[in-house]
């Protein structure tokens, strides 16, 4: 019995000793790994410093240390992903001005797609838009200089310039047999991010051109103004390149009274966030159609995708751009910053936007509305002795409508007939109004 106790005690002692030994080895391994990691870090920083020193000393052109560091930072950020970048003093200032709704330049948002500098969307009413630049155009040359291997920041820097100065873009466009040369005159770009119009007596058309800091306020104001007479809304996000996340969340919140709007997940748990709707922010529950196309990106995709997931809106148009990543601007000095991708967006259903975009519920290609007319059909107006007095009433009504064409607050039949996507969107809203008995 005594031997059995000694055996048990001996086994326990050995177990404790092994545990201590294993724990000590694990701690030593961990410390060794940390030391190795720190050593590797120091070696990498030493290599970076050495390269800068060599370039500064032997480069054919005289380059100072500040220029080299700026170039190194720009190169590092650009090679992380398509949306991260180093913001110089000028870039940082331009970004701050742009999110306030006014900036200088051509009025286009660009990105790199499959290695090519591509127009995400022209901003409505800007010099680029008026000159005929379209979403999806691939920019081959800027003022006859090739854009091969050019970064977004470099392209933006070249395209921005003194107001009133000309610039020439050579673009490749789908459906065209040869490149197009488009001349544009630079201007101050003041964005009217939201405007609303009437379609008939009971449908409201709301266009959001970009997500600057005024979007939620302006959309809310437009809805409240016509709330008593509005039975349906067409929300147009076509060629909207995105912008501020809080404005996208706020816009969805106007239409949705509960549930998640969008979530973001990053490498660090601290970057994870879920944005949810609040019932007190909801302004309307009337039927809603959202128009999108290939120029609808980022914040536009959050709005359209979230409303689609909540089954709150019918999405009409074409597949969106597919930018589902989160960027933050982190100042590194008072005048410089970096824009860094820290997370990805996920819609309420859990699906990602990244590289996939939002697929519309009803796909409609752009173009004029085609009508089939039978030139040989005989109508009442072709008969003798038809009721001319009634025709005069109709003519009078048409003339009144014609006079209204100049009003910037009304969508006319002529405008609708030139826009198939809008026409389909309006027809769907009308059908939903009838279905709901409004």
Buried (B, 14 or more C-beta within 10 A) or exposed (E): EEEEEEEEEEEEEEEEEEEEEEEEEEEEEEEEEEEEEEEEEEEEEEEEEEEBEEBBEEEEEEEEEEEBEBBBBBEEBBEEEBBBBBBBEEBBBBBEEBBEBEBBBBBBBBBBBEEBBBBBBBBBBBBBBBBBBBBBBBBBBBEEEEBEEBBBBBBBBBBBBEEEEEBEBBBBBEEEEEBBEBEBEBBEBEBBBBBBBBBEEBBBBBBBBBBBBBBBEBBBEBBEEBEEEBBBBBBBBBBBBBBBBBBBBBBBBBBBBEEBBBBBBBEEEEBEEEBBBEEEBBBBEBBBBBBBBBBBBBBBBBBBBBBBBBEBBBBBBBBBBBBBBBBBBEEEEEEBBBBBBBBBBBBBEEBBBBEBBBBBBEEBEBEEBEEEEEEEEEEEEEEEEEEEEEEEEEEEEEEEEEEEEEEEEBBBBEBBBBBBBBBBBBEBBBEBBEEEEE
